Amino acid sequence: MTDNQTVQACTDAWTQSIESISELLAPLPTDSWNRATECPGWSVRDVVSHIIAVESELLGDPRPIHSLPRDLLHVTSEFARYVELPVDKRRCHTPIELTSELEYTVIRRSRALRNSRQEPGDPVRSPAGPLARELPYWALLRDRAVDVWVHEQDLRRALGVPGNLGSPAALITRDALLEGLPKAVAKLAGAPAGTVVSFDVTGAVEFLRTVRVDAEGRGTVDERVSLAPDVQFAMDWETYVRLACGRGRPGPVKAEGDQELAARVLANFALTP
């Protein structure tokens, strides 16, 4: 896939997910907006507010002037404060106001993406406040497709409306999360040189990947099957996503082999901020 094809694929995936969110919210009763999600401290309305806030920032809209309450226990870092501020600002907004703002933001953002003259490799800044970094334009679009899809799944689980687990954005999310597997195993879990850990994932998105730790302690991931891995994980796709994104207590995970290493890997699996 060329860089231009990647840009288009990420744009299409983002569009499909964010429009699915709008469709999900349209018939939602008012009390459902207050349902808790697996994002600490956030309800359905808060996740929607976060999506609006990030896309608005990418459009160049000014951040709201607002003082956060001091009793938000889930706000534990400067990054969390940065993310929370526009969310808390919208907590007094009605569902109609939020759905209208989301629809308007999607229209504006879609137009901006269509009219963009950015080349795939052009450096841009990510909308992450204290964690902001420079990255290629195509990578920013990939990150947005991933973030919106992950939050779509947060909303669907909170509302009990499953769907889109195998969507185009789900496949982009798979590839993005797989890039972090070597770090989770080799660096964060401290797997020693020569370690082999395999992941057998089933469901709407299926894959088999193996992480290998070389003599220098660096991890790599590939599709080659290992007949005797030190640890072999088996789980469904939704469980994998929830683990990789630090979402609550996921579904059953089968781990064969070195149980101490398996526990360390699972404890360090979340790679999203």
N, C-alpha and C positions, 0 to 999 in steps of 0.2 A: 504494500500500500504506500503510495506516495504521500509526501507531507500535505499536499493539497487535499488528497482523498481523506487523510486523517482529520483535517480541519472540518471537512464536510460531514464525515461520519460522527464526529463528536458533537457538532452543531445539531445534526438530525437527532442524535440520541438525547441530548439535552432538551430539545423541543418536545420529543415524545414524552419524556418523563414529566416535565413541568406542566404540559397540557393535561397529562393524566392526573396530576395533583389538582388542577383546577376542576376537572370533572369529578374527582373524588369529593371535593369540598362543596360543590354546588348544592346537593340535596341534604347536607349535613344539618341535623338539628342543633340548636344553639348550645344545649348542654354538652354535646359531644366535643365541642371545641375546647372544653376544659379537661378532657381525658389526659391522663399522664402518658408520656412516651418513655422510651428507654434512655432518652437523653436526660441526664441528671437535672432536675429542677424545671424541666420544660414540658409544657402541655402541647396539645395539637396546635393551639393558636400560636404558641411560642415558636414551634418549628416553622410554621408558615411565615411568621414575622421574620425569622432568621433568613429564610430564602429570599424574601422581598428585600431585606436589608443588603444582602451581598450583591444581588443583581442591581440594585439601585446604586450601590457604590461603584460597580463596574460601569454604570452609565454616567458617572461623574457627579451624582447628586451629593450635596453636602450631608455630612453625618449630623444627626439631630443633637441639639444642645439639651443635655439631660443629666441629672445627678442620680446615680444608682443608690437604692436603699442599702443600708449597712448589714441587713440580716439575710442576705442571699447566700446561704451556706454552700451552694454549688459553685460559687464564683471564687476560685482559689488561686488565680494567676492573672497577670496583666492581659494575657491573651483572652482569658475567659471574661474579663471586664470589658475588653474591646468588643467581643462578640455579644455580650449581654446587653450593652447599652441600648442599641436600637430595638432589641427585643422587648426590654422593659418599657421603653417609650411607647410601644404599641399595645401594652397590656390593657389599656383603657379603650381600645378600639373595638367596635362591634364586629361580629362575623361578616356582615355586609360590607363594612368599610375595608376589612382585610381582603375579602374576595375581590372587591373592586380594585383595590390597590395592586393585588397580585396580577389580575388580568391586564391592567394598564401597564404594569412593569414588564410583563411578558411581551406585550405588543411593542413597547419601546425597545426592549432588548433584542427581540427578533429582528426589528428593523435595523438596529445598530449592527447586528451580526451580518445581515445581508449586505449592508453598505460598507462594511469594513474594508479598508485597503491594507490591512496588516498582512505581511507575508508570514507563512507558518513559522519561520525561524526568528522573526523579529522579537527582541527582548521586551517584555512587559512586566509590570509589577503585580504580584498577587494581592488580593484584597484580604490581608490577614493581620493588619495592624502591626504589633510588635514582632510577629513571625513572618512578616512580608518579605518576599525575596524576588529576585529577578528570574524569570523563566521564559522559555520560548512561547510565542502566542499559541501554538498548537497544544502545548502542555497546559496552559491556562484553561483552554476549552475542554481538554480532557478532565481536568480537575473539577470543572463546573458540572460536567456530565456525571461524574462519579458522586459529587456531593449532593446534587439534586436527586439522583436515584436512591442513594442511601437514605436520604431524608424522606423520600417517597415511601420507602419500606418502613421507616419509623412510623409514619402516619398510618400506613395500612395495618401494621401490627396493633397499634393503639386502638384503631377503629374496628378491627376484626374483619377487614376487607382485603384478603390476599390478592396478589396479582402482579404482573410485570416482572416476575422473578427471572424470566429468561429473555427480557427485552434487550434491544441493542445497547442500552446503557449498562445493563447487567454484564454484558460481555466485556465492555470497556472497563468496568469496575474489576472484573476478574483479573484482567491483565495488569491493571494498576496495583492491585493488592498482591499479586504474585511477585511483583518487583520487590516487595518488602519481606518476603519469606526468608531469604538468606540472612537479613539483618536480625529477624526474630529468632532464628535458630542459632546462628554462629555468634552474634554479638550480644544480644539481649539475654538469651538463655545460656550463653557460655558453653555451647557444645564443643567438646575438644576436637582437635585435628583428627581427621579420618572418620568422623561421624557421618552417618547417612540417615536421613529422616524422610519418610515418604508420606504423601497426603493423597488419599483416595476420596474424592468428593463426588457425590451423586446428587440427582435432583434435576431442577430446571437447567442448571449449568453443570455439566460433568467434566471432570478432568482428573488426571493422575500426574502429580509432580513430585520430584525428588530433590531435596536439598543435600548438597555434599559440602563438607567442610575440608578445605585443603590443609596442607602442612603448615601454612602460615596463619591458619585460623580464619581464613576468608570463606564465606559461603557462596555457592552458586546454585541456581535452580535449573533443572532440565526435565525433559519428558521421558528419559530413559528409566526403565523399570529396574529396581534393585531387588534381587531375590532374598536378601537377608538384611534389611535395614535395621539400624539400632532401635528405631521407633517407627511404627507404622500407624498413622492416624486414619480413621474412617469416619466421615460425617456427611451430612447433607449440605447443600449449597447455602441455604439460609443460615444454618449454624456457623458455617465458615465465615460468612459475611459479618454476622453478629460478633463473633470472636475477634475478627480482624479490625472491627470498628469499635470495639469496647462496649458492646450493647448488652448489659444485664447478664443474666444467666442463660446461656444458649441451650439448645436441645442436646440430646445424647451424643457424646464423642467416644468412640472406641479407640483405645490406645494399646497397642501390643508392643512388647519389648521393654526397654529400660524405662521403668515407671517414674523414676526420679527425674530423668531427663524430660520425659513427656510432661510432667507437672511443671517443670521450668519453662518449657516451650509454651504451654497453655497460659501460664501466668504472665508471659511477655509477648503475647500474640497481637495485642492491640497496637496498631501503628498510626492511627489517625489522631489528630490533635483534639 
